[in-house]
Amino acid sequence: MSQARPFRAAILALALALGPAAAGAAQDYGLTTQRVVVDPLSGIALFGYDPVAYFVDGKPVPGSPDHEWRWSGATWRFASAANKAEFQRAPESFAPAYGGYDADAVLRRSPVAADPSVFAVRDERLFLFRSPEARDAFFATGGPAAADQIWPGLLAELSP
C-alpha cells in the first residue's frame, strides 16, 4: 500500500465523519468544490472505483490504471476494457448521481464527498452516501425527487 493511500483515506474519513461541518476544511483538499468528486491526490473519480461495476457486479470494484478514461473533468477507472467501453457508450447512465456527492447531503444543500462503498442503485441510477444512515434517511424521505430539484443550483456553485 502506498503512503498516499492512508493519507487519502484519512482525509476522506474525516470529511465523512464530520459531515457538513467539514465542508470548509474538505474544500482545501478538493472534496467539495468539483462538479465530480475526485480523489484529492490522484484526481481519479470515485476514488478509483469502477462506476460500471456497481450496476454489473452489484458492488464497488476497484478500477485499474490500465483502463482509464477522462470524462466530465475527471479521470475514471474501470476494472476491465469491457466496463470502460460500456461507460464510454453512455457515461451519464453509469456516473453517480449528483457528481458522487452524498445524496443525502445534497438534500441539505451541503455537498459532502460520499464514501464509494456506501451506495444504492435505484431506478437505474447510482447514488452514493457518507454512511448507511444517510442512505436510509435519503430514501425514507423520497430523496431523489427533491435532490434532483436542488442539484442544479448546487452544481452552479461548484467549480467548473
C-alpha positions as CSV (number, residue, x, y, z in Angstrom):
1,M,0.0,0.0,0.0
2,S,1.4,3.4,-0.9
3,Q,1.9,6.1,1.6
4,A,-0.6,8.3,-0.2
5,R,-3.4,5.8,0.2
6,P,-3.6,6.0,4.1
7,F,-3.4,9.9,3.9
8,R,-6.2,10.0,1.3
9,A,-8.3,7.6,3.4
10,A,-7.8,9.7,6.5
11,I,-8.9,12.9,4.7
12,L,-12.0,11.2,3.3
13,A,-12.8,9.6,6.7
14,L,-12.5,13.0,8.4
15,A,-14.8,14.7,5.9
16,L,-17.3,11.9,6.1
17,A,-17.2,11.7,9.9
18,L,-17.7,15.5,10.3
19,G,-20.3,15.8,7.6
20,P,-21.3,19.4,6.7
21,A,-19.1,20.8,9.4
22,A,-16.1,19.6,7.4
23,A,-17.2,21.2,4.2
24,G,-14.8,24.2,4.6
25,A,-11.9,22.1,5.6
26,A,-12.6,19.5,3.0
27,Q,-12.6,22.2,0.2
28,D,-8.9,22.6,0.9
29,Y,-8.5,19.0,-0.3
30,G,-10.8,19.4,-3.3
31,L,-13.5,17.2,-1.8
32,T,-16.4,19.6,-2.1
33,T,-15.6,22.1,-4.9
34,Q,-15.5,20.0,-8.0
35,R,-18.5,19.1,-10.2
36,V,-17.4,15.5,-9.9
37,V,-15.9,14.3,-6.6
38,V,-12.3,13.1,-7.2
39,D,-9.5,11.8,-5.0
40,P,-7.7,15.0,-4.0
41,L,-4.3,13.4,-4.6
42,S,-4.8,11.5,-7.8
43,G,-7.7,13.3,-9.4
44,I,-9.4,10.0,-10.0
45,A,-13.2,10.0,-9.9
46,L,-15.0,7.6,-7.4
47,F,-11.6,7.3,-5.6
48,G,-10.7,4.8,-8.3
49,Y,-13.8,2.5,-8.2
50,D,-15.3,1.3,-11.4
51,P,-18.7,3.1,-11.9
52,V,-20.0,0.3,-14.2
53,A,-19.3,-2.4,-11.6
54,Y,-22.0,-1.0,-9.3
55,F,-24.5,-2.0,-12.0
56,V,-22.9,-5.2,-13.3
57,D,-21.4,-6.7,-10.1
58,G,-23.7,-5.0,-7.6
59,K,-20.8,-3.8,-5.5
60,P,-17.9,-1.4,-5.7
61,V,-14.9,-2.8,-7.6
62,P,-11.5,-1.0,-7.8
63,G,-10.7,0.1,-11.3
64,S,-7.3,-0.3,-12.9
65,P,-4.8,2.3,-14.2
66,D,-4.8,0.2,-17.4
67,H,-8.4,1.1,-18.1
68,E,-8.8,4.9,-17.6
69,W,-10.9,7.4,-19.5
70,R,-11.3,11.2,-19.0
71,W,-14.9,12.4,-18.9
72,S,-16.6,15.4,-17.2
73,G,-13.4,16.9,-15.9
74,A,-12.3,13.7,-14.1
75,T,-10.4,10.6,-14.9
76,W,-12.4,7.4,-14.4
77,R,-11.0,3.9,-13.8
78,F,-12.6,0.6,-14.8
79,A,-12.0,-3.0,-13.8
80,S,-12.0,-4.1,-17.4
81,A,-11.9,-2.9,-21.0
82,A,-15.5,-4.1,-21.4
83,N,-16.6,-1.8,-18.5
84,K,-14.7,1.1,-19.9
85,A,-16.3,0.6,-23.3
86,E,-19.7,0.4,-21.7
87,F,-19.1,3.7,-19.8
88,Q,-17.8,5.4,-23.0
89,R,-21.1,4.5,-24.8
90,A,-23.3,6.1,-22.1
91,P,-21.4,7.8,-19.3
92,E,-24.5,9.5,-17.9
93,S,-26.0,6.1,-17.4
94,F,-23.2,5.0,-15.1
95,A,-21.8,8.1,-13.4
96,P,-23.1,8.6,-9.9
97,A,-26.0,10.9,-9.3
98,Y,-25.0,14.4,-8.0
99,G,-21.4,14.1,-9.1
100,G,-20.6,11.5,-6.5
101,Y,-21.6,13.7,-3.6
102,D,-23.5,12.2,-0.7
103,A,-27.1,12.3,-2.0
104,D,-28.5,13.0,1.5
105,A,-26.1,16.0,1.9
106,V,-27.4,17.3,-1.4
107,L,-30.9,17.4,0.1
108,R,-29.5,19.6,2.9
109,R,-27.7,21.8,0.3
110,S,-24.3,21.0,1.8
111,P,-22.4,18.8,-0.7
112,V,-20.0,16.5,1.0
113,A,-17.9,13.7,-0.6
114,A,-19.5,10.3,-0.4
115,D,-17.9,7.1,0.7
116,P,-18.0,5.0,-2.5
117,S,-18.5,1.8,-0.5
118,V,-21.9,3.1,0.7
119,F,-24.2,3.1,-2.3
120,A,-27.6,2.2,-3.8
121,V,-28.6,1.5,-7.3
122,R,-32.3,2.6,-7.7
123,D,-34.2,3.3,-10.9
124,E,-31.1,2.7,-13.0
125,R,-29.2,5.4,-11.1
126,L,-26.2,5.1,-8.8
127,F,-26.5,7.1,-5.5
128,L,-23.5,7.4,-3.1
129,F,-23.6,8.2,0.6
130,R,-21.3,9.0,3.5
131,S,-23.0,6.4,5.8
132,P,-25.7,3.7,5.8
133,E,-27.8,6.1,8.0
134,A,-27.6,8.8,5.3
135,R,-28.7,6.3,2.7
136,D,-31.7,5.2,4.8
137,A,-32.7,8.8,5.5
138,F,-32.4,9.8,1.9
139,F,-34.8,7.1,0.6
140,A,-37.1,7.4,3.6
141,T,-37.9,11.0,2.7
142,G,-38.4,10.4,-1.1
143,G,-34.9,11.9,-1.7
144,P,-34.3,11.6,-5.4
145,A,-37.2,13.8,-6.5
146,A,-36.2,16.6,-4.0
147,A,-32.5,16.2,-4.6
148,D,-32.9,16.3,-8.4
149,Q,-34.5,19.8,-7.9
150,I,-31.7,21.0,-5.6
151,W,-28.7,19.7,-7.5
152,P,-28.7,22.1,-10.4
153,G,-28.4,25.1,-8.0
154,L,-25.6,23.4,-6.1
155,L,-23.8,22.4,-9.3
156,A,-23.8,26.0,-10.4
157,E,-21.9,26.9,-7.2
158,L,-19.2,24.3,-7.6
159,S,-16.0,25.0,-9.6
160,P,-16.2,24.3,-13.3
